Amino acid sequence: KQEVTQIPAALSVPEGENLVLNCSFTDSAIYNLQWFRQDPGKGLTSLLLIQSSQREQTSGRLNASLDKSSGRSTLYIAASQPGDSATYLCAADHGSGNTGKLIFGQGTTLQVKP
Amino acid sequence: DTEVTQTPKHLVMGMTNKKSLKCEQHMGHRAMYWYKQKAKKPPELMFVYSYEKLSINESVPSRFSPECPNSSLLNLHLHALQPEDSALYLCASSRDYNEQFFGPGTRLTVL
């Protein structure tokens, strides 16, 4: 059974700092892994999707990596801004084929202080 | 059109009421999803539709009844809900089973 863990649960950094959010999963036979951002009371915004055959994906100041053998993914945010403050969620498929069933981590709530 | 829309944004209902949530996308996605999210928790999958057919039901109580009338529209019919069903209900869609795009959600309160 796939389990996804995100540590830390909360993170506070000063503006301009580079930071890394961590995501680990128990079943390495994933089909893909997706990173989302969620603002309070809002829906989820897709940030990056990494297919199982890929090692990393980049979008602007964001870079996500995937290491299936170690069961880890990281989301790197460069030059953080107050507008990056939100909860970041990673989600892996449940490991038994590509069915669209995502298992989410508990999220990391990021606060970027001006 | 690159977004998923959900109506209503907020819904308050009594335990004896019948209501429906609506989700729509015009991205040509053939997979659509319903999630439930409680406060400070991650979303939990409820249902998956693929090509307008129900492919996954995560043992959701029958008081929640999904419907996919066409490839762009997904409904969630609600009946005899309990206060503990109060949550944010999120709809998502994807091309095949890849990147999922979420709507803004419906905030449901059951009195």
Boltz contact constraints between the chains, C-beta under 6 A:
constraints:
  - contact:
      token1: [A, 43]
      token2: [B, 90]
      max_distance: 6.0
  - contact:
      token1: [A, 43]
      token2: [B, 102]
      max_distance: 6.0
  - contact:
      token1: [A, 43]
      token2: [B, 103]
      max_distance: 6.0
  - contact:
      token1: [A, 43]
      token2: [B, 104]
      max_distance: 6.0
  - contact:
      token1: [A, 43]
      token2: [B, 105]
      max_distance: 6.0
  - contact:
      token1: [A, 44]
      token2: [B, 102]
      max_distance: 6.0
  - contact:
      token1: [A, 46]
      token2: [B, 99]
      max_distance: 6.0
  - contact:
      token1: [A, 46]
      token2: [B, 101]
      max_distance: 6.0
  - contact:
      token1: [A, 49]
      token2: [B, 99]
      max_distance: 6.0
  - contact:
      token1: [A, 89]
      token2: [B, 42]
      max_distance: 6.0
  - contact:
      token1: [A, 98]
      token2: [B, 97]
      max_distance: 6.0
  - contact:
      token1: [A, 100]
      token2: [B, 31]
      max_distance: 6.0
  - contact:
      token1: [A, 100]
      token2: [B, 48]
      max_distance: 6.0
  - contact:
      token1: [A, 100]
      token2: [B, 97]
      max_distance: 6.0
  - contact:
      token1: [A, 101]
      token2: [B, 45]
      max_distance: 6.0
  - contact:
      token1: [A, 101]
      token2: [B, 56]
      max_distance: 6.0
  - contact:
      token1: [A, 104]
      token2: [B, 42]
      max_distance: 6.0
  - contact:
      token1: [A, 104]
      token2: [B, 43]
      max_distance: 6.0
  - contact:
      token1: [A, 106]
      token2: [B, 42]
      max_distance: 6.0
  - contact:
      token1: [A, 107]
      token2: [B, 42]
      max_distance: 6.0
